Amino acid sequence: MVDIRRIWEQNFRVYGARKVWKQMNREGIVVARCTVERLMRRLGIEGIRRGKRVRTTIADNAAQCPMDLVKRQFEVDRPNRLWVADFTYCSTWQGWLYVAFVIDAYSKRIVGWRASSSMTTDFVLDALEQAVYDRRPSESDGLVHHSDRGAQYVSIRYTERLGEAGINPSVGNTGSAYDNALAETINGLYKTELIHRRAPWKTKAAVELATLEWVSWFNHQRLLGSIGDVPPAEAEERYYRQLAAPAAEPVLL
């Protein structure tokens, strides 16, 4: 029971029985999932449940948009092949705070983020700049950046910056949330696991500091079922380790 509560506490108190059980297995603690479920009920702890999605971006239907190069296909074979971007918001006693994320579709790693009091192009550009600086993409990567039709993402300045970085722009063309489903999913996790759980927020600075903590945890500790119940950073390390491994020599018969 001590290990169950420890793992639950160390992971923002958001893990349900399956995630706690998976983490225990990773630590070499052999236990049945049904046992974890039973003990969590006895301890009075449970995982968090996601709420309803809220739309935050306002589409600019008058602006010329890049083509949709993704077409709702978010599975890719390597890092720096596809980034998705979106932003969400948080209410504080000081007013609204907006938080933008740039996510690598392969590992679901958050490669750039920024918080701002206003929904300006500069705000989402700052998140992009962090991602570009951290990942150093090259034209040979064939990297695609995908977003919805939000005015910030289809602005001339944003599109020009993508071109300067050798990144191919892509924008969902139907206006549906499914056009940018991966980014919407990460936004939903952020709101559920951090923003709603710790509300109310007194200051914008408190949200920004907590977001920094959550992003670090998300990238390096949070188990994601879509990538094999490992953290995003570990998924990327595994990819590059396999890439660097020497090819097996053919067996001579």
C-alpha angles and dihedrals in degrees: 000000000000092000092048093054091043093054092045091050094046092054102057090270089275102112120108124205095281095053093043089050092049092051092049089053090051089054092050095252106142112212137137118253091233089056091054090050092050095047093047089055089050090050091048094236130127143167123271122257125221119242131213121305117252121203113234109167123078113219118232100214092174095059122090108250134201117249122272102257094171104051092194093304103129099162112103134172102233145014118276092030098103133011123188124200138194140137138225136187144237131204117227134172086256094053137268123338122196123207124197125198135193112199132192106230095211098059100012086235117159101236097175138014140165138182124214142168091229137046097238131146089246089061096058091037089060090056089049092049091054090051093048092048093047098044103032096208119198130206089251089065090068087217117189122203112204129191142150123264094275112150092240093056097046094046118122092242094053094046091048092052091053089053092049090053092049092247122142113230121225129179129188108250105202102055091235122137088234089067088072100023098145094055090045089053093053090047089052093051091049093051094045100041098041119005102045095035095055099036139163098064117200100193139023089230090060091054092048093050092047090048090054089053093046094049091052091049092045093052098042109026114016114104113226118198093205091066099040101282095291130118118265094249091053091050090056093045089052091051094051092043090055090046091054095045113106115251115256113259116245115259113241113221 
